Amino acid sequence: MDTPQSAHLYKRVAIPDAFLNETDGQTWGGDIRIGDLTGNGSVDFLVYKSLGGIHPCFLGAFTLEGELLWSFGDKHLEIRDADAEDTYLTTLSPDRPGPVAIYDIDADGQAEVICFWIDADASEVSKWDLSAVRLMILDGATGEVKRTLAPDTLRQCDAYADDELHIPNYVHQRLMIANFSGNAQPQDFVVKVGVNLLAFNHRLELLWQYTDEWFRYPKHSAYIPAVGDFNGDGLDEVNGGNFGLAADGTVLWNHFFGDNMDSVLVSEWDGDKRAILSGGGQVIDADGNAILSLGFDTVPHGQEIRCGKLFSDTSEDALVIRYNGHHPDLMVVDKTGLVKSRFRVDESPNNTGLEVIRWNSVGDPELIYSPSSLFDSDGNRVVIFPELPPPMGGRMGWYHCFPADVCGDVREEVILYDPYSDAIYIYTSTPFQPDLFDGYQHTERQYNTRLMD
């Protein structure tokens, strides 16, 4: 194998000091989102922190040059813990990538920040329910609150099912932007909180609610649902793994597909958009019928699954699967279900973090990101990231990846951040050709980025 290529470090973006916290002598920013907040055609960044690691309570926006744009909330917020006497919940780096998104949700041509938000004046708060949490939309350029609402349906959500605490089902509270209403662009979003799936429009009005019956580990539905039009009706559907929902919340399927349905996608597959499931390595149609199923002998614990153009024939789709739970074992599978390769990537604290990157020119195979290198479909390490400090460690303390074209041509850069560190690292392929850059494009690859399953 040839020596891996060293990526070009385009920029190290320092998180502004005003947005940093310090714990035991270590400065940290928190979880990151990307998008063009100012509308100038360049990528901007948003760092956020959460009370108790769950409920967002601080937002800080800054530019590619590290210049402060605005902040909102209190990065030192403390509120009494409703679940522990004489104890306070403090502001932490989020336990998981959570309910904060950057997107032009009201279609005014400018980006907004859509998020959950804690009631900062609450006398006490529980990590395990949303009784003190509201929805909020802020102007991306100024941080001004444009709309806020505290729907009862949201505040009644918690981590309990059958009177038992089901923490893994609850902590992955990701807002997925979707088109349920038939507008010219997506103006809705859906979030899964525990067993509850809630869909809202850009006015923060509830569109529908669904209750998931598959919540007992390991027979659970996807922690983070995926959205996309996989039945060709022009609207988005929801792939929840063991359930599928139409744009109006109508059930398309409710069927147990197998254990460890940790990760799901809606992606192009052999010419059509399809629902893709990590559990058993499955591709299904809009009625929940399997088009491809690798089986649980091949995929004993489908932790993460991604789809991409990984082969030299870039017209062909392929799957890459972290097939053995929280371990560094990956496999690449072609559209017939043939396992083309199995290989091990580097260990990381949680052994998650998988993405497909359009690193090279159009027509070249895409590459596989796993912290913190790029691999080809045969498992060869082909790109390394110089000057990247060691990650801080811990459940979230590794380099999370955004694929985005922020400084080059149609190729994608790799944006890396560790939620416990104080900087963001942007890498691009060589040769670096900044004169070909045509402006940052914010797509579902960025606003509905997977980050972690």
C-alpha positions in Angstrom: 0.0 0.0 0.0 1.3 3.5 -0.9 1.9 6.0 1.9 -1.4 7.8 2.7 -1.8 11.3 1.4 -1.6 14.2 3.9 -4.7 16.4 3.5 -4.2 20.1 3.3 -5.1 21.9 6.5 -7.1 24.8 5.1 -7.9 26.4 8.4 -7.9 26.0 12.1 -10.8 28.0 13.4 -10.5 29.0 17.0 -13.8 29.1 18.9 -14.0 32.7 20.3 -12.8 32.9 23.9 -16.2 34.4 25.0 -17.9 31.1 24.0 -15.5 28.8 25.8 -15.9 27.2 29.2 -13.2 25.8 31.5 -13.4 22.6 33.5 -10.4 21.3 35.5 -8.1 23.6 33.5 -9.4 22.4 30.2 -11.2 24.9 27.9 -14.0 23.5 25.7 -16.6 24.8 23.3 -19.3 22.2 22.9 -21.2 20.7 20.0 -20.9 22.4 16.6 -23.3 23.2 13.7 -22.4 24.7 10.3 -24.2 26.9 7.9 -24.2 30.3 6.2 -25.6 32.4 9.0 -24.8 35.8 7.5 -25.8 35.1 3.9 -22.4 36.1 2.5 -21.7 32.8 0.7 -19.2 31.5 3.3 -19.7 28.9 6.0 -20.2 30.0 9.6 -20.2 28.1 12.8 -22.5 27.7 15.8 -21.3 26.2 19.1 -23.9 25.2 21.8 -23.9 23.9 25.3 -26.7 22.2 27.3 -27.9 22.2 30.8 -27.2 18.8 32.3 -25.8 17.8 28.8 -29.3 17.5 27.5 -31.2 20.8 27.3 -29.7 23.6 25.1 -29.0 26.8 27.1 -26.2 28.6 25.2 -25.6 29.4 21.6 -22.6 31.2 20.1 -22.2 32.1 16.4 -18.9 32.9 14.7 -17.4 33.2 11.2 -14.9 31.1 9.3 -12.3 33.7 10.5 -13.2 33.1 14.1 -15.0 36.4 14.5 -17.8 36.6 17.0 -21.3 37.2 15.5 -23.6 36.9 18.5 -24.4 34.8 21.5 -27.6 33.8 23.3 -28.2 32.3 26.7 -26.0 31.6 29.7 -22.9 29.4 29.4 -22.7 29.1 33.2 -26.4 28.3 33.8 -27.2 26.2 36.8 -30.7 25.0 37.9 -31.7 22.7 40.7 -31.9 19.1 39.7 -35.5 17.8 40.1 -34.2 14.2 40.4 -31.6 14.7 43.2 -32.0 16.6 46.4 -29.6 19.6 47.0 -28.0 19.0 43.6 -27.8 21.4 40.6 -27.7 20.6 36.9 -24.8 22.5 35.3 -24.0 23.6 31.8 -22.0 20.9 29.9 -20.9 20.0 26.4 -23.9 18.1 25.1 -24.1 14.4 25.9 -25.0 13.6 22.3 -25.4 15.8 19.2 -28.8 17.3 20.0 -31.7 19.5 19.0 -30.0 22.4 17.2 -30.2 22.9 13.4 -29.2 25.7 11.0 -31.6 26.1 8.0 -33.8 28.7 6.3 -37.0 27.3 7.9 -39.2 30.2 7.0 -38.0 30.5 3.4 -37.1 34.2 3.7 -33.7 33.6 2.0 -31.7 33.8 5.2 -30.7 31.0 7.6 -32.3 30.5 11.0 -31.3 28.5 14.0 -34.0 26.1 15.1 -33.6 24.5 18.5 -35.0 23.3 21.8 -34.4 25.7 24.6 -34.5 25.5 28.4 -36.6 27.8 30.5 -33.7 29.6 32.3 -36.0 30.8 35.0 -37.3 27.4 36.0 -37.0 26.6 39.7 -35.9 23.0 39.0 -35.4 20.8 35.9 -35.2 17.1 35.2 -32.8 15.8 32.6 -35.3 13.1 31.8 -38.3 15.1 30.7 -39.0 18.2 28.6 -41.4 19.9 31.0 -39.2 23.1 31.0 -38.2 23.0 27.3 -39.6 25.0 24.4 -39.1 25.4 20.7 -37.2 28.4 19.4 -36.3 29.9 16.0 -33.6 32.6 16.0 -32.3 34.9 13.2 -29.1 33.3 12.0 -27.3 36.7 11.4 -28.3 38.4 14.6 -29.4 35.8 17.1 -32.7 37.7 17.6 -35.6 35.4 18.6 -38.1 35.2 15.7 -40.5 32.7 17.1 -40.9 30.6 20.2 -43.5 28.3 21.5 -43.9 25.7 24.3 -46.3 23.1 23.0 -47.9 20.8 25.6 -47.1 17.8 23.3 -43.4 18.6 23.5 -43.4 19.3 27.3 -45.1 16.0 28.0 -42.3 14.0 26.4 -39.9 12.2 28.7 -37.5 9.2 28.8 -40.0 6.8 30.3 -42.0 4.0 28.7 -44.0 1.4 30.7 -42.9 3.3 33.8 -39.2 2.5 33.1 -36.4 4.9 32.2 -35.1 4.2 28.6 -32.2 6.6 28.4 -30.7 5.6 24.9 -34.1 6.2 23.3 -34.3 9.6 24.8 -30.9 11.3 24.5 -30.6 11.4 20.7 -32.9 14.4 20.2 -32.0 15.5 16.6 -34.1 17.9 14.6 -34.4 16.6 11.0 -35.6 19.2 8.5 -38.3 17.8 6.2 -40.9 18.7 3.6 -44.2 17.4 5.0 -46.4 20.3 3.9 -45.6 20.4 0.2 -43.9 23.8 0.2 -41.5 24.9 -2.5 -38.6 24.0 -0.1 -38.6 22.0 3.2 -40.2 24.1 6.0 -40.9 21.4 8.6 -39.0 19.3 11.0 -39.4 16.1 13.0 -37.8 15.0 16.3 -37.9 11.8 18.2 -38.0 12.1 22.0 -38.2 8.8 23.7 -41.1 6.9 22.2 -42.6 10.1 20.8 -42.1 11.4 17.3 -43.3 15.0 16.8 -43.5 16.9 13.5 -43.8 20.7 13.4 -44.0 23.3 10.7 -42.0 26.6 10.4 -44.6 28.3 12.6 -43.9 25.7 15.3 -47.4 24.2 15.0 -47.7 20.5 15.6 -48.4 18.6 12.4 -48.7 15.1 13.9 -47.5 12.9 16.6 -46.6 9.2 16.5 -45.8 6.8 19.4 -43.2 4.2 18.7 -43.8 0.7 20.3 -40.3 -0.6 19.7 -38.3 0.9 22.5 -36.8 -2.1 24.5 -33.1 -2.5 23.9 -32.0 -4.2 21.7 -35.4 -4.5 19.9 -35.6 -0.7 19.5 -36.3 1.5 16.6 -33.7 3.9 15.2 -32.4 6.4 17.7 -32.4 9.1 15.1 -35.0 8.8 12.3 -34.1 9.7 8.7 -36.3 11.7 6.3 -36.6 11.8 2.5 -39.0 11.0 -0.3 -38.7 7.3 -0.8 -42.2 6.7 -2.3 -42.0 9.3 -5.0 -45.0 11.5 -3.9 -42.9 14.7 -3.8 -43.1 14.9 0.0 -40.8 13.5 2.6 -41.4 10.3 4.6 -39.9 9.2 7.8 -37.7 6.1 8.1 -37.7 5.1 11.8 -36.3 1.6 11.2 -39.1 -0.6 12.6 -41.7 2.0 11.5 -42.2 4.2 8.5 -44.4 7.2 8.3 -45.9 9.2 5.4 -45.7 13.0 5.3 -49.0 13.2 7.2 -47.9 10.8 9.9 -49.8 7.8 8.4 -48.1 4.5 9.2 -46.5 2.9 6.1 -45.1 0.0 8.1 -44.8 -1.0 11.7 -42.7 -4.2 11.7 -39.8 -5.5 13.8 -36.9 -5.9 11.4 -34.4 -7.2 13.9 -32.2 -6.2 16.8 -30.0 -3.1 17.0 -31.7 -0.9 14.5 -29.3 1.9 15.6 -28.8 3.7 12.3 -31.1 4.4 9.3 -30.9 6.4 6.1 -32.9 7.6 3.2 -30.6 7.5 0.2 -30.3 6.8 -3.5 -30.1 3.1 -4.1 -29.9 1.6 -7.6 -31.7 4.5 -9.1 -34.4 5.2 -6.5 -34.5 6.7 -3.0 -34.9 3.9 -0.5 -35.1 3.4 3.3 -31.9 1.8 4.6 -31.5 0.0 7.9 -28.4 -0.8 9.9 -29.9 -3.8 11.7 -29.2 -6.8 9.5 -28.0 -4.5 6.7 -31.3 -4.0 4.9 -32.7 -1.9 2.0 -36.5 -1.7 2.0 -39.2 -0.2 -0.2 -42.0 2.2 0.7 -44.2 -0.5 2.0 -41.5 -2.0 4.3 -40.6 -4.9 2.0 -36.9 -6.0 1.9 -35.1 -5.3 -1.4 -31.8 -6.4 0.2 -31.2 -8.1 3.5 -27.7 -9.2 4.5 -28.9 -11.0 7.6 -27.8 -11.0 11.2 -25.1 -13.6 10.6 -23.4 -11.1 8.3 -24.3 -8.0 10.3 -24.7 -9.1 14.0 -25.0 -5.5 15.3 -25.4 -2.8 12.7 -24.2 0.2 14.7 -23.8 2.6 11.7 -24.6 2.4 8.0 -23.8 4.8 5.1 -24.4 4.7 1.4 -22.1 6.0 -1.3 -20.2 5.7 -4.6 -17.3 3.8 -3.2 -16.2 1.7 -6.2 -14.2 2.6 -9.4 -17.6 2.3 -11.3 -19.1 5.3 -9.6 -22.5 4.6 -11.1 -22.8 1.8 -8.6 -24.1 2.3 -5.0 -22.4 0.6 -2.1 -23.0 0.3 1.6 -20.4 0.7 4.4 -21.5 -0.7 7.7 -20.1 -0.7 11.2 -21.4 -4.2 11.6 -20.2 -5.4 15.0 -21.5 -2.8 17.4 -19.2 -0.3 19.1 -16.1 -1.8 17.6 -13.8 -0.6 14.7 -15.1 -3.3 12.3 -16.3 -2.1 8.9 -17.6 -3.9 5.8 -18.3 -2.6 2.3 -21.2 -4.3 0.4 -22.2 -3.9 -3.2 -25.8 -3.6 -4.5 -26.1 -7.4 -4.9 -25.3 -7.9 -1.2 -21.8 -9.2 -1.9 -19.4 -8.3 0.9 -16.5 -6.8 -1.0 -14.2 -6.1 2.0 -14.0 -6.3 5.8 -11.4 -4.2 7.6 -10.7 -2.5 11.0 -10.3 1.3 11.4 -8.8 3.1 14.3 -10.3 2.8 17.8 -12.1 5.8 19.1 -13.7 6.3 22.5 -17.2 5.4 21.4 -16.2 3.6 18.1 -18.8 5.6 16.2 -18.4 8.3 13.6 -18.9 7.1 10.0 -19.3 9.2 6.9 -18.9 9.0 3.1 -16.9 11.9 1.6 -16.7 13.2 -2.0 -13.0 13.9 -1.4 -11.7 13.7 -5.0 -13.0 15.0 -8.4 -16.4 14.0 -9.8 -16.1 10.5 -11.3 -13.6 9.3 -8.7 -14.7 6.9 -5.9 -15.9 8.4 -2.7 -14.0 7.7 0.5 -15.0 6.5 4.0 -14.3 8.7 7.1 -13.9 7.1 10.4 -12.1 9.0 13.2 -9.7 10.3 12.1 -8.7 9.2 8.6 -10.1 8.5 5.1 -10.2 4.9 3.8 -11.0 3.5 0.4 -13.5 0.6 -0.2 -10.7 -2.0 0.3 -9.9 -0.6 3.7 -6.7 1.1 2.8 -6.0 4.3 4.7 -5.6 6.8 1.9 -5.8 10.2 3.6 -4.5 11.4 7.0 -5.1 14.8 8.7 -1.9 16.5 9.8 -1.7 18.9 12.8 -4.8 17.4 14.4 -4.4 17.2 18.1 -5.3 14.0 20.0 -9.0 13.9 20.9 -9.8 14.6 24.5 -11.5 11.2 25.1 -14.8 10.3 26.8 -18.1 9.4 25.3 -18.2 12.3 22.9 -14.5 13.2 22.9 -13.5 12.3 19.4 -13.5 14.1 16.0 -17.0 14.4 14.6 -17.2 15.1 10.9 -19.1 17.4 8.6 -18.7 16.8 4.8 -19.1 20.2 3.1 -17.7 22.2 0.2 -16.4 25.2 2.1 -13.1 26.2 0.4 -12.5 24.3 -2.8 -14.4 23.2 -5.9 -17.1 20.5 -6.1 -15.0 18.3 -3.9 -16.1 18.1 -0.3 -13.9 19.2 2.6 -13.8 17.5 6.0 -14.7 19.7 8.9 -13.6 18.1 12.2 -14.4 19.1 15.8 -14.0 17.6 19.2 -16.8 18.9 21.5 -14.3 19.1 24.4 -11.8 21.2 22.5 -11.5 24.9 21.6 -11.1 24.7 17.8 -12.4 23.4 14.5 -10.2 21.9 11.8 -11.0 22.1 8.0 -9.1 19.9 5.6 -9.2 19.8 1.9 -7.7 17.6 -0.9 -4.6 18.5 -2.7 -3.9 20.3 -4.9 -5.8 23.1 -3.2 -7.6 25.2 -5.8 -9.4 28.1 -4.0 -10.0 29.9 -7.3 -12.6 27.3 -8.2 -14.7 27.9 -5.1 -18.2 29.0 -6.1 -19.7 29.7 -2.6 -20.8 27.5 0.2 -23.9 25.4 -0.5 -26.0 24.3 2.5 -27.7 21.0 1.6 -29.2 18.2 3.6 -25.7 16.7 3.8 -25.1 19.6 6.3 -28.4 20.5 7.9 -29.4 16.9 8.4 -25.9 15.5 8.9 -25.8 12.3 10.8 -22.9 12.9 13.1 -23.5 9.9 15.4 -25.8 6.9 15.8 
